Amino acid sequence: MGKLLTKESYVYAMSANNEPALRVSSGSKVIVETYDCFLNQIKDEDTVYSSIDWNQINPATGPIYVEEAEPGDILKVKIENIELAEEGTMVTGPGLGVLGNKVSDFLIKKVKVENGKVIFREDVSFPLRKMIGVIGVAPKEGAINCGTPGDHGGNMDTTLITDGATLYFPVFQQGALFSLGDVHAAMGDGEVGVSGIEIPAKVTVQLSVIKGKEIKTPIVENEHGFAFIVSKPTLDEAADAAVDEMASYLVERTQLSLNEVILLLSAVGDVQVSQIVDPLKTARMYLSKSILRQLNIKEIF
């Protein structure tokens, strides 16, 4: 079943200075309870902008200290289940997201989750696209706000981070200090309005340490493929760096030359946008596992 970590243990920044909320051994399962990204402050659609404490945004439940994790290791995070609340929240307003310069009013929308669907309006519904927005470990240096992504993970807002996915994080600090939050019932690539369908949740994860391997930036794996996730000041920089990480991975693990890898990625690799509204922009480079199997790579690590 796993240990339960309740939402009352949360942080607003990922840091080596955060006191562990829970200690587990490698291979342990943990049920992580989360607030929505607004700390559940928005109770209804009549909530006024000024009543919201905007300093209490993107809480991440944790951190969880994984006993065997040391700097230079990899923390493997298997997402076994995301259980959602029955109602989510969306907001938009002046200065928020890509089109915030075109709106003058702050709007809150409460959205029901029923029978595997999001009821956006009486006449508009669509399937759930469950995903975790904030997930990661303590960074190499300093404290990084949970609203900001980076090599440690954080607010990557990547739609591939969902049920059944496995993430790999570089470990920078003793114990890794893993946290997660900002769950969505649905979110499109880009999160262009700065708000997906923000919702409280319970997330079951298995945390394992991989020794003798090292990565620079997070990786997400699903049934069909895997992607390097990179965050940089611009989307162009993030995309270029994600391609570079994937190319280096293939050169190190196959008999292909760099030129051959470049040709292969140009033919079958997909550069994808994760988000374009956070302090750093996030892109990913995705490759099908069918290509890996042909290259005799049976496992990511």
C-alpha positions as CSV (number, residue, x, y, z in Angstrom):
1,M,0.0,0.0,0.0
2,G,2.8,2.4,0.9
3,K,3.3,5.1,3.4
4,L,1.0,8.2,3.4
5,L,2.5,11.7,3.3
6,T,-0.4,14.2,3.9
7,K,-0.7,17.5,2.1
8,E,0.0,19.4,5.4
9,S,3.8,18.7,4.8
10,Y,4.7,21.0,2.0
11,V,7.3,23.4,0.7
12,Y,7.3,26.4,-1.7
13,A,10.9,25.9,-2.8
14,M,13.1,22.9,-3.4
15,S,16.2,23.1,-1.3
16,A,18.8,21.0,0.5
17,N,17.8,23.0,3.6
18,N,14.3,21.6,3.8
19,E,13.7,19.3,6.7
20,P,12.5,15.8,5.4
21,A,8.8,15.2,6.0
22,L,9.3,11.5,5.5
23,R,12.3,9.0,5.3
24,V,12.0,5.9,3.2
25,S,14.4,3.3,1.8
26,S,15.0,2.7,-2.0
27,G,12.1,0.8,-3.5
28,S,9.5,2.2,-1.2
29,K,6.0,3.2,-2.3
30,V,4.5,6.4,-1.0
31,I,1.0,7.9,-1.3
32,V,1.5,11.7,-1.6
33,E,-1.5,13.9,-0.9
34,T,-1.4,17.3,-2.5
35,Y,-3.3,20.6,-2.4
36,D,-4.1,22.2,-5.7
37,C,-1.6,24.9,-6.9
38,F,-3.6,27.6,-5.1
39,L,-3.3,25.8,-1.7
40,N,-7.1,25.1,-2.0
41,Q,-7.7,28.8,-1.4
42,I,-10.3,29.3,-4.2
43,K,-13.5,27.9,-2.8
44,D,-15.9,29.2,-5.5
45,E,-16.2,31.3,-8.7
46,D,-17.0,34.4,-6.6
47,T,-13.6,34.4,-4.9
48,V,-12.1,37.9,-5.5
49,Y,-8.6,38.3,-6.8
50,S,-7.4,40.4,-3.8
51,S,-8.5,37.7,-1.4
52,I,-6.0,35.2,-2.8
53,D,-2.6,35.0,-1.2
54,W,-0.4,34.8,-4.3
55,N,2.6,34.0,-2.2
56,Q,1.0,30.6,-1.5
57,I,1.2,29.2,-5.0
58,N,2.5,25.8,-6.1
59,P,3.0,24.0,-2.8
60,A,4.8,20.7,-3.3
61,T,4.3,17.9,-0.7
62,G,7.5,16.8,0.8
63,P,10.4,16.5,0.8
64,I,10.9,12.7,1.0
65,Y,14.4,11.6,2.0
66,V,15.4,8.4,0.2
67,E,18.0,6.8,2.4
68,E,20.3,5.3,-0.3
69,A,20.3,8.4,-2.5
70,E,23.7,10.2,-2.9
71,P,24.9,13.0,-5.2
72,G,25.7,11.5,-8.6
73,D,23.0,8.8,-8.4
74,I,19.7,8.7,-10.3
75,L,16.3,8.8,-8.5
76,K,13.8,6.7,-10.4
77,V,10.2,7.7,-9.7
78,K,7.4,5.4,-10.9
79,I,4.0,7.0,-11.0
80,E,1.6,4.2,-10.2
81,N,-1.6,6.1,-9.7
82,I,-3.1,9.6,-9.7
83,E,-6.4,9.9,-7.8
84,L,-8.2,13.2,-8.4
85,A,-10.6,15.2,-6.3
86,E,-14.1,15.8,-7.8
87,E,-13.6,19.4,-8.7
88,G,-10.8,21.5,-10.2
89,T,-10.1,25.2,-10.6
90,M,-9.0,27.3,-13.6
91,V,-8.1,31.0,-13.6
92,T,-7.2,33.6,-16.2
93,G,-6.7,37.3,-16.0
94,P,-4.6,40.4,-17.0
95,G,-0.9,39.5,-17.4
96,L,-1.5,35.8,-17.0
97,G,-0.3,33.4,-19.7
98,V,0.3,34.0,-23.4
99,L,-2.9,36.1,-23.9
100,G,-2.9,38.0,-20.6
101,N,-2.4,41.2,-22.5
102,K,-5.7,40.8,-24.2
103,V,-8.0,40.4,-21.2
104,S,-9.0,43.0,-18.5
105,D,-11.0,40.9,-16.1
106,F,-10.0,38.1,-13.6
107,L,-12.0,35.0,-14.2
108,I,-12.3,31.8,-12.0
109,K,-13.9,28.7,-13.4
110,K,-14.8,25.7,-11.3
111,V,-14.8,22.4,-13.3
112,K,-16.3,19.1,-12.3
113,V,-14.6,15.7,-12.8
114,E,-17.1,12.9,-13.5
115,N,-16.8,9.4,-14.9
116,G,-13.4,9.9,-16.4
117,K,-14.3,13.2,-18.0
118,V,-13.9,16.9,-17.4
119,I,-17.2,18.8,-17.6
120,F,-16.0,22.2,-18.9
121,R,-19.5,23.4,-19.7
122,E,-22.9,21.7,-20.2
123,D,-22.1,21.4,-23.9
124,V,-18.4,20.8,-23.7
125,S,-16.7,17.8,-22.0
126,F,-13.5,15.9,-22.7
127,P,-11.5,13.0,-21.3
128,L,-9.2,13.4,-18.3
129,R,-5.5,14.2,-19.1
130,K,-4.1,13.7,-15.7
131,M,-0.6,15.0,-15.1
132,I,1.7,16.3,-12.4
133,G,3.1,19.8,-12.9
134,V,5.6,20.1,-10.1
135,I,7.9,17.2,-9.3
136,G,11.6,16.9,-8.5
137,V,14.4,16.9,-6.1
138,A,16.5,19.4,-4.2
139,P,18.8,21.3,-6.7
140,K,22.5,21.4,-6.7
141,E,22.7,24.9,-5.2
142,G,20.4,27.2,-3.3
143,A,16.6,27.1,-3.1
144,I,14.5,27.1,-6.3
145,N,10.8,28.2,-6.0
146,C,8.4,25.4,-6.8
147,G,7.0,27.5,-9.7
148,T,10.3,27.4,-11.5
149,P,11.6,24.3,-13.5
150,G,15.3,23.3,-13.9
151,D,17.7,20.4,-14.0
152,H,16.3,19.2,-10.7
153,G,12.7,19.0,-12.1
154,G,10.3,21.4,-10.4
155,N,7.5,23.1,-12.4
156,M,8.2,21.2,-15.7
157,D,4.4,21.1,-16.5
158,T,5.0,18.2,-18.9
159,T,1.9,16.3,-20.0
160,L,3.8,13.0,-20.2
161,I,4.2,13.0,-16.4
162,T,1.0,10.9,-15.8
163,D,-0.2,7.5,-14.7
164,G,2.3,4.8,-15.6
165,A,5.1,7.1,-16.4
166,T,8.6,6.7,-14.9
167,L,10.8,9.7,-14.2
168,Y,14.6,9.8,-13.7
169,F,16.1,12.7,-11.8
170,P,19.8,13.6,-11.2
171,V,20.5,13.4,-7.4
172,F,22.3,16.5,-6.2
173,Q,21.8,16.2,-2.4
174,Q,22.0,13.5,0.2
175,G,18.6,11.7,0.3
176,A,17.5,13.4,-3.0
177,L,14.7,15.3,-1.1
178,F,11.9,14.5,-3.5
179,S,8.6,16.5,-3.6
180,L,5.6,16.8,-5.9
181,G,2.5,18.9,-6.4
182,D,0.5,21.0,-8.9
183,V,-1.6,18.1,-10.2
184,H,-3.9,18.8,-13.2
185,A,-7.1,16.9,-14.3
186,A,-6.2,18.2,-17.8
187,M,-3.6,20.4,-19.3
188,G,-2.5,21.0,-22.9
189,D,1.1,21.2,-24.0
190,G,2.2,24.8,-23.3
191,E,-0.3,25.5,-20.5
192,V,-0.9,28.7,-22.5
193,G,-3.3,30.3,-20.0
194,V,-1.0,29.7,-17.1
195,S,-3.6,27.4,-15.5
196,G,-4.5,23.9,-16.3
197,I,-7.4,22.3,-14.5
198,E,-5.8,22.6,-11.0
199,I,-7.0,20.0,-8.6
200,P,-6.1,18.3,-5.3
201,A,-4.9,14.7,-5.6
202,K,-3.4,11.6,-4.1
203,V,-0.4,10.3,-6.1
204,T,1.1,6.9,-5.5
205,V,4.8,6.7,-6.4
206,Q,7.6,4.2,-6.0
207,L,11.0,5.7,-5.3
208,S,14.2,3.8,-6.2
209,V,17.8,4.7,-6.4
210,I,20.0,3.8,-9.4
211,K,23.7,3.6,-8.6
212,G,26.6,3.9,-11.1
213,K,24.7,6.0,-13.6
214,E,24.5,9.8,-14.0
215,I,22.3,12.2,-15.9
216,K,22.2,16.0,-16.2
217,T,18.5,16.7,-16.6
218,P,15.2,14.9,-16.0
219,I,14.0,12.1,-18.2
220,V,10.4,10.8,-18.6
221,E,9.6,7.3,-19.8
222,N,6.2,5.8,-20.8
223,E,5.1,2.7,-22.5
224,H,5.9,3.9,-26.0
225,G,9.0,6.1,-25.6
226,F,11.1,8.5,-23.5
227,A,12.1,12.1,-23.5
228,F,14.8,14.4,-22.1
229,I,13.2,17.4,-20.4
230,V,15.1,20.7,-20.4
231,S,14.3,24.1,-19.0
232,K,16.0,27.3,-20.2
233,P,15.4,31.1,-20.4
234,T,14.0,30.6,-24.0
235,L,12.1,27.8,-25.7
236,D,14.8,27.7,-28.4
237,E,17.5,27.1,-25.9
238,A,15.5,24.4,-24.1
239,A,14.7,22.6,-27.4
240,D,18.3,22.7,-28.5
241,A,19.6,21.4,-25.2
242,A,17.0,18.6,-25.1
243,V,18.1,17.5,-28.6
244,D,21.8,17.6,-27.4
245,E,21.0,15.4,-24.4
246,M,19.2,12.8,-26.5
247,A,22.0,12.7,-29.1
248,S,24.7,12.3,-26.4
249,Y,22.6,9.5,-24.8
250,L,22.5,7.6,-28.2
251,V,26.1,8.1,-29.1
252,E,27.2,6.7,-25.7
253,R,25.0,3.6,-25.9
254,T,25.1,2.6,-29.5
255,Q,27.6,2.0,-32.4
256,L,26.2,5.0,-34.3
257,S,28.4,8.0,-35.1
258,L,27.2,11.4,-34.1
259,N,26.4,12.1,-37.7
260,E,24.2,9.0,-37.9
261,V,22.5,9.9,-34.6
262,I,21.7,13.4,-36.0
263,L,20.2,11.9,-39.1
264,L,18.1,9.4,-37.1
265,L,16.8,12.1,-34.7
266,S,15.9,14.3,-37.7
267,A,13.8,11.5,-39.1
268,V,12.1,10.0,-36.1
269,G,12.8,12.2,-33.0
270,D,10.1,14.7,-31.9
271,V,10.8,18.0,-30.2
272,Q,7.8,18.9,-28.1
273,V,6.8,21.9,-26.0
274,S,6.0,21.3,-22.3
275,Q,5.3,24.8,-21.1
276,I,5.8,28.4,-22.2
277,V,4.4,30.3,-19.2
278,D,6.8,29.7,-16.3
279,P,10.0,31.7,-15.4
280,L,12.0,29.3,-17.6
281,K,10.6,27.6,-20.7
282,T,10.5,23.8,-21.0
283,A,10.9,21.6,-24.0
284,R,11.5,17.9,-24.5
285,M,13.0,15.6,-27.1
286,Y,11.0,12.4,-27.5
287,L,12.1,9.1,-29.1
288,S,10.1,5.9,-29.6
289,K,11.2,2.7,-27.8
290,S,10.8,0.9,-31.1
291,I,14.0,2.6,-32.2
292,L,15.8,1.8,-29.0
293,R,14.9,-1.9,-29.4
294,Q,16.4,-1.9,-32.9
295,L,19.6,-0.4,-31.4
296,N,19.7,-3.2,-28.8
297,I,18.8,-0.8,-25.9
298,K,16.4,-2.8,-23.8
299,E,16.1,-0.4,-20.8
300,I,16.6,3.3,-20.4
301,F,19.1,2.6,-17.5
